[in-house]
Amino acid sequence: MSDVKIRIFRGNDQQPATTVTIPGGIIRIAASLVPRRAVEALRQEGIELDEIVRLSANPEAHGRLVEVEDHVKGERVVVSLE
């Protein structure tokens, strides 16, 4: 299983301000612990947590899954499988 990486960039920074890594071996357990509010917030941004879990089990799936830019906050969030 691939690790899920979530990187948060501020402004035009090339280096992320925050990086979260969820090891592939525990992604199903970790996903079940995510609060419903957070899952709904992800959905509003077009990110389906269940789909990320499913893709992480596919050895051929890797790379950037989604990139969300919030121009008001000046943030960019990148979710990828590595």
Secondary structure, DSSP 8 states (H G I E B T S, - for coil): ---EEEEEEETT-SS-SEEEEE-GGGHHHHHHTS-HHHHHHHHHTT--HHHHHHHHT-TT--EEEEEEEETTTTEEEEEEE-
